[in-house]
Amino acid sequence: MKNVTKKLLSLGLCATMVAGMTACGSDGSTPSSNTGNDTPASVESSESTGSSVAESSESTGVYNEGETRTIRIGTWYDHYYDSTHTDIHDDPSVSDEELAQMHFDVVKEVEEKYNVRIEFVNLTWDGIQESINTSILAGQPDCDIYEGDLGFLIPAALNGFATNLEDVLPADNGLFTDQTVFSQVDIGKDDGVYLFQSNSGEMLLANTYMLAYNKQMLDEVGLEDPNALYERGEWTWEKWREYLLALTRDTDGDGVIDVYGYGSRWDFLVYNLTMSNGTTIASSETENLSSPEVGEVLDFIYNMYNVDRVANPWNADDFDYNQNAYLDGRVAFWIDAAWISSANNDAGLEFDVVWCPWPIGPSGDESTNKFKNVSSGNAWMIPVGVEDPELVYNVFYDWQNWYHDDVDLRDNDLTWWEDCAITEENYAVMEYMGERGAFDLWNALGLEWDWSQLLNGEMTAAQFQETYKQSVQDALDSFFK
């Protein structure tokens, strides 16, 4: 599946899916969190430094003169490898010793090239936030680079704690051009680049939430493959509503609905319906919850649960009940992701799982709609006050760019993701969605709002907007102050 096309239209996804959902990965494992961004590989020699580190496109000759400098990278989990490690088995999860040895060797090569030591510091989840809020504010950052969740890195950057990389890197740096190794993170500001993420095949696929369906249920009522409809530009909210109505049934004739058209978590639903309607809730300094476009999203959700009653009734006490409603055949459509598929790899389902893009909303457009919220996940930040941030960036770049811009080498093993997708068609949908990201902070604002009021009919869409629009605005004011 290494060369699966990323263009949905070339797949012929209307072809019959024949692979049943039996498992996602033979051992139920997920990618190791400590190596997902930094898998090692062979590197070429560099005559100018006497090391075997390749002269990457980012290398600018910046070198640390005098005493060896330690570049400290603050994280919230253990990373391998750095200058403190003496053996590949310092990483207890080593499975491929040849690959681990190459990664281990890269550290020494970067050290020699720049006259530095590399040290990852596990500050823990709470500790890294405390370090950012105290040491940077005091003008003496504890670390040269911080890795953290965007939920707290974005406000840190917006409040002036992050170095503007446009001020310290040359204009032709890859971060501003091809973004092969690191990609920019949109934080809602257009005056610079403050956060960056490690670029890889895994990063492309991460945080994608596909609309999934039970193929046999659609076949039973004679409904066409939504992927075929999407290819023709006919997969819309209104068409999906027709499908949901047709799929909500009393299958045993006892007068009680036992199969619903849809069932999953509300947060995933809100993410994807806003993007598929060409809108956001909180992507700038001004709240957009009260907009007509978001009103259309809320109305659609309200109608699913309270008017058409095509959604599995919401269980406010058990997210897993809602998320996993598809396992026992209670719903025809649900929201899936690689990690959800992996968590349920031993379910032994007797039906085919098919992924498709989200239908287009009334204010949306296929050419501009997005399918992945990029305001969540991990990113990197060089804090203000760090000495020679260009050196810091280049050291980290060479440590990360073990594949010397050879992305095929970097992404040569995406087996876990492929297994979770089950079919090549599903994998292509996941790639397609991963390429089209949108920035929306609404679920990172720390707001206390009760979405069950919308789901159970206690509030209409308009009432929900009126109730919470000021809360969203107040939270954004804090972010962008």
C-alpha positions in Angstrom: 0.0 0.0 0.0 3.1 2.2 -0.1 2.1 3.9 -3.3 -1.6 4.4 -2.7 -2.8 7.4 -4.6 -3.8 10.4 -2.6 -6.4 11.6 -5.1 -9.8 10.3 -4.3 -11.2 10.7 -7.7 -8.7 8.3 -9.3 -9.6 5.4 -6.9 -12.9 4.3 -8.3 -14.2 4.1 -4.8 -17.6 3.0 -6.0 -16.1 -0.4 -6.6 -17.3 -3.1 -4.2 -15.4 -3.3 -0.9 -14.6 -6.9 -0.2 -12.4 -6.7 2.8 -14.4 -7.3 6.0 -13.3 -5.7 9.2 -11.6 -8.3 11.2 -8.7 -6.6 13.0 -6.5 -3.5 12.9 -3.0 -4.8 13.3 -2.2 -8.3 14.3 -1.1 -7.5 17.8 -3.3 -4.4 18.5 -0.2 -2.2 18.9 0.0 1.5 18.1 3.1 3.5 17.0 5.5 4.1 19.9 5.0 7.6 21.1 8.7 8.1 21.7 9.8 7.4 18.2 7.0 8.5 15.9 8.6 11.8 15.1 12.2 10.8 15.0 12.8 7.4 13.4 16.5 7.1 12.3 18.0 6.1 9.0 21.2 6.1 7.1 22.8 9.5 6.5 25.5 10.6 4.1 28.9 12.0 4.8 29.8 15.6 5.1 33.4 16.5 4.3 33.0 20.0 5.8 32.4 18.7 9.3 34.1 15.4 9.3 30.8 13.7 10.4 28.4 11.6 8.4 25.5 14.0 8.8 24.2 15.0 5.4 24.4 18.7 4.5 20.6 19.3 4.5 18.8 22.1 2.7 18.4 23.8 6.1 22.1 23.8 7.1 23.5 27.3 7.0 27.0 26.7 8.5 25.9 27.9 11.9 28.3 26.4 14.4 28.7 26.7 18.1 32.2 28.2 18.8 34.0 27.5 22.0 32.7 25.3 24.9 30.3 22.6 23.9 26.7 23.7 24.3 23.9 21.6 25.5 20.6 22.0 23.5 17.8 21.1 25.9 14.5 20.0 24.6 11.6 20.0 27.0 8.9 17.3 26.4 6.2 15.6 28.4 7.3 12.0 27.6 10.5 10.1 27.0 12.4 10.6 23.7 15.1 8.4 22.2 17.9 9.0 21.5 20.0 11.9 22.8 23.5 12.5 24.2 22.7 10.9 27.5 22.1 7.5 26.0 24.9 5.0 25.7 23.2 2.0 24.0 20.3 1.4 21.7 18.6 -0.7 24.4 18.3 2.4 26.6 15.0 2.6 24.7 13.1 -0.4 26.2 10.8 -0.6 23.2 13.5 -1.4 20.6 12.3 -3.9 18.1 14.4 -3.1 15.0 18.0 -3.0 16.2 19.5 -1.9 12.9 17.1 1.0 12.7 17.7 1.9 16.3 21.5 1.9 15.8 21.2 4.3 12.9 19.1 6.6 15.0 21.6 6.3 17.9 24.5 7.2 15.6 22.8 10.3 14.2 23.0 11.9 17.7 26.8 11.7 17.7 27.1 13.0 14.2 25.0 16.0 15.0 27.0 16.7 18.1 30.2 16.7 16.1 28.8 18.8 13.3 27.7 21.6 15.6 29.8 21.2 18.8 26.7 20.5 20.9 25.1 18.0 23.1 21.4 17.1 22.7 19.3 16.4 25.8 15.6 15.7 26.0 14.1 16.6 29.4 10.8 14.9 30.4 9.1 17.6 32.3 5.8 15.8 32.4 2.5 17.1 31.1 1.9 19.6 34.0 5.6 20.4 34.4 6.1 21.5 30.8 3.3 24.0 31.1 4.7 25.3 34.4 8.1 25.7 32.8 6.7 27.6 29.9 4.7 30.0 32.1 7.5 30.7 34.6 10.9 30.4 33.1 10.1 32.1 29.8 8.3 34.9 31.6 11.4 35.4 33.8 13.6 35.8 30.7 15.5 32.6 31.4 13.8 29.7 29.6 14.6 26.3 31.1 14.8 24.7 27.6 15.9 25.7 24.1 12.9 24.0 22.5 9.6 22.9 24.0 7.3 20.2 22.7 3.8 20.4 23.9 0.1 20.1 23.0 -1.2 23.0 20.9 -3.8 23.6 23.6 -1.2 25.3 25.7 1.5 26.1 23.0 -0.9 28.3 21.0 -1.8 30.7 23.9 1.9 30.8 24.9 2.8 31.9 21.3 0.0 34.4 21.2 1.2 35.9 24.4 4.7 36.5 23.1 6.5 33.5 24.6 7.6 32.0 21.2 10.4 33.1 18.9 9.2 34.4 15.5 11.2 32.1 13.2 10.8 34.5 10.3 13.1 36.8 12.3 15.9 34.3 12.7 15.8 31.9 9.7 16.6 32.8 6.1 13.7 33.5 3.8 14.5 30.4 1.7 14.4 28.0 4.7 12.3 24.9 4.1 10.0 25.9 6.9 8.7 28.7 4.6 8.9 26.8 1.3 8.5 23.0 0.9 8.1 22.2 4.6 9.5 18.7 4.1 10.9 18.2 7.6 8.9 20.7 9.6 5.6 22.4 8.8 4.2 25.6 10.1 1.4 25.7 12.6 -1.4 28.2 12.0 -2.1 30.0 15.2 -4.4 32.7 13.8 -1.6 35.3 13.4 -0.3 36.5 10.1 2.8 38.3 11.3 5.2 35.3 11.5 5.8 31.7 12.2 6.0 30.7 15.9 5.2 27.0 16.1 6.2 24.1 13.9 5.4 20.4 13.7 7.4 17.4 12.5 6.3 16.5 9.1 5.8 12.9 8.1 3.3 10.4 6.7 2.1 9.8 10.2 1.5 13.5 10.9 -0.5 13.7 7.7 -2.8 10.8 8.9 -3.0 11.8 12.5 -6.2 13.5 13.9 -8.3 12.5 10.9 -11.9 11.5 11.6 -13.6 9.8 8.8 -17.3 9.3 8.3 -17.7 5.5 8.3 -20.5 3.2 7.4 -21.7 -0.4 7.6 -21.6 -1.5 3.9 -24.1 -4.3 4.4 -26.7 -2.0 5.9 -26.5 0.4 2.9 -26.7 -2.6 0.5 -29.8 -3.9 2.3 -31.8 -0.8 1.6 -30.3 -0.3 -1.9 -28.2 2.9 -1.1 -25.3 3.8 -3.4 -21.8 4.1 -2.1 -21.3 7.6 -0.7 -17.8 7.7 -2.2 -19.3 7.4 -5.6 -21.7 10.3 -4.8 -18.8 12.4 -3.5 -16.9 11.9 -6.8 -19.9 13.2 -8.7 -20.4 16.2 -6.3 -23.7 14.7 -5.0 -22.6 13.8 -1.4 -24.4 16.6 0.5 -26.0 17.1 3.9 -29.4 16.7 2.3 -28.4 13.4 0.6 -26.9 12.2 3.9 -30.2 13.1 5.6 -32.0 10.9 3.1 -29.6 8.0 3.9 -30.0 8.5 7.7 -33.8 8.4 7.4 -33.7 5.3 5.2 -31.3 3.5 7.6 -33.2 4.2 10.8 -35.4 1.2 11.3 -37.3 -1.2 13.5 -35.8 -4.3 12.1 -37.6 -6.8 14.3 -41.1 -5.3 14.1 -41.6 -4.7 17.8 -42.4 -1.1 17.4 -39.1 0.1 18.8 -36.3 1.6 16.7 -33.2 -0.7 17.0 -31.0 0.6 14.2 -30.2 4.3 13.8 -28.7 6.0 10.8 -26.0 7.6 12.9 -24.3 7.3 16.3 -21.0 8.6 17.6 -19.5 11.4 19.7 -20.8 15.0 19.5 -17.3 16.6 19.5 -16.1 14.7 16.4 -19.5 15.5 14.8 -19.1 19.3 15.4 -15.5 19.3 14.2 -16.4 17.8 10.9 -19.8 19.4 10.1 -18.3 22.9 10.7 -15.5 22.1 8.3 -17.7 20.5 5.7 -19.9 23.6 5.8 -16.9 25.9 5.1 -16.9 27.5 8.5 -15.3 27.6 12.0 -16.4 28.4 15.5 -13.2 30.1 16.8 -10.4 30.6 14.3 -9.7 34.3 14.8 -10.1 37.0 17.5 -13.8 37.2 16.9 -16.2 34.4 17.8 -18.1 32.8 14.9 -20.4 30.6 16.9 -23.2 33.1 16.3 -22.7 33.0 12.5 -25.5 31.8 10.1 -23.1 29.1 8.8 -22.5 27.6 12.3 -26.2 28.0 12.9 -26.7 25.6 10.0 -24.4 23.1 11.6 -26.2 23.3 15.0 -29.6 23.1 13.3 -28.6 19.9 11.4 -27.4 18.3 14.6 -30.5 19.3 16.5 -32.7 17.8 13.8 -30.7 14.6 13.7 -31.4 14.0 17.4 -34.8 15.7 18.0 -36.8 16.0 14.8 -35.8 13.2 12.4 -34.6 11.1 15.3 -32.1 9.3 13.1 -29.2 9.5 15.7 -28.7 7.0 18.4 -29.9 8.7 21.6 -27.0 10.5 23.3 -25.6 8.9 26.5 -24.1 11.8 28.5 -22.5 9.5 31.0 -20.5 7.2 28.7 -18.5 8.6 25.8 -17.4 5.1 24.8 -21.0 4.0 24.5 -21.5 6.7 21.9 -18.2 6.2 20.2 -18.5 2.5 19.8 -22.2 2.2 18.9 -21.3 0.7 15.6 -19.7 -2.5 17.2 -23.0 -4.2 17.9 -24.8 -3.0 14.8 -26.8 -0.2 16.5 -25.9 2.4 13.9 -25.2 2.5 10.1 -23.0 5.6 10.1 -20.4 6.6 12.7 -17.2 8.5 13.1 -14.0 6.5 12.8 -10.3 7.1 13.2 -7.2 4.9 13.1 -7.0 4.9 16.9 -10.6 3.9 17.2 -10.1 1.1 14.7 -7.1 -0.1 16.6 -8.8 0.0 20.0 -11.5 -2.3 18.5 -9.2 -4.6 16.5 -10.4 -7.7 18.3 -14.1 -7.0 17.9 -14.5 -9.6 15.2 -17.1 -7.6 13.2 -19.1 -9.5 10.6 -19.6 -6.5 8.3 -17.4 -4.4 6.0 -16.4 -0.9 7.3 -16.1 1.7 4.6 -14.7 5.3 5.1 -15.9 8.2 3.1 -15.4 12.0 3.1 -17.9 14.2 4.9 -20.9 15.4 2.9 -20.9 19.0 1.8 -23.0 21.5 3.7 -25.3 24.2 2.3 -22.6 26.9 2.8 -19.7 24.6 1.9 -17.8 23.9 -1.2 -15.9 20.8 -2.2 -12.9 22.8 -3.5 -12.4 24.8 -0.3 -13.8 22.6 2.5 -11.4 21.1 5.1 -11.4 17.7 6.7 -8.9 17.9 9.6 -8.7 20.2 12.6 -5.1 21.2 12.9 -5.4 23.1 16.2 -4.8 19.9 18.2 -1.8 17.6 18.6 1.9 18.2 19.4 4.1 20.9 18.1 7.5 22.5 18.8 8.4 26.0 20.0 11.7 27.9 20.5 11.0 30.2 23.4 12.0 33.9 23.4 15.2 34.5 25.2 17.1 31.5 23.8 20.6 32.2 22.8 21.3 31.8 19.0 17.9 30.4 18.0 19.1 29.7 14.5 21.7 27.3 15.8 19.0 25.6 17.9 16.7 25.2 15.0 19.5 23.8 12.7 20.6 21.3 15.4 17.1 20.1 15.8 16.5 20.1 12.1 19.5 17.8 11.4 18.5 15.5 14.3 15.0 15.3 12.8 16.0 15.0 9.2 17.7 11.6 9.4 16.2 10.8 6.0 17.9 13.7 4.2 14.7 14.9 2.6 14.0 11.4 1.3 10.3 11.2 2.3 10.0 7.7 0.9 12.6 6.6 3.3 11.0 8.5 6.2 7.6 7.0 5.5 8.6 3.5 4.4 6.6 1.9 7.2 3.1 3.0 7.8 1.9 -0.5 8.5 -0.1 0.4 11.6 -2.1 3.0 9.7 -2.6 0.7 6.8 -3.9 -2.1 9.0 -6.2 0.3 10.8 -7.6 1.5 7.4 -8.3 -2.2 6.4 -8.6 -1.4 2.7 -6.6 0.7 0.2 -9.8 2.7 -0.5 -10.1 3.6 3.2 -6.5 4.5 3.5 -6.8 6.9 0.5 -9.8 8.6 2.1 -7.7 9.1 5.3 -4.8 10.6 3.3 -7.2 12.8 1.3 -8.7 14.2 4.6 -5.2 14.6 6.2 -4.1 16.9 3.3 -6.9 19.4 4.0 -6.5 21.0 7.4 -8.5 23.8 9.1 -7.6 25.8 12.2 -10.4 26.0 14.8 -9.7 26.6 18.5 -13.2 26.0 19.8 -12.5 22.7 21.6 -9.2 24.0 23.0 -10.7 27.0 24.8 -11.4 25.2 28.0 -15.0 26.3 28.0 -17.7 24.7 30.1 -20.7 24.3 27.8 -23.3 21.6 27.8 -23.7 20.2 24.3 -26.2 17.6 25.6 -28.7 20.5 25.8 -28.7 20.6 22.1 -28.6 16.9 21.6 -31.6 16.2 23.9 -33.7 19.1 22.7 -33.4 21.4 25.8 -32.0 24.1 23.5 -32.6 25.0 19.9 -29.7 25.9 17.7 -30.5 29.6 18.1 -30.7 29.3 21.8 -27.4 27.5 22.0 -25.7 30.2 20.0 -27.1 33.0 22.1 -26.2 31.2 25.4 -22.6 30.5 24.6 -21.4 33.1 22.1 -20.1 35.4 24.8 -18.3 32.6 26.5 -16.5 31.8 23.3 -15.6 35.5 22.7 -14.3 35.9 26.3 -12.1 32.8 25.8 -10.7 34.2 22.5 -10.0 37.5 24.2 -7.8 35.6 26.6 -6.0 33.8 23.8 -5.4 36.8 21.7 -4.8 39.4 24.3 
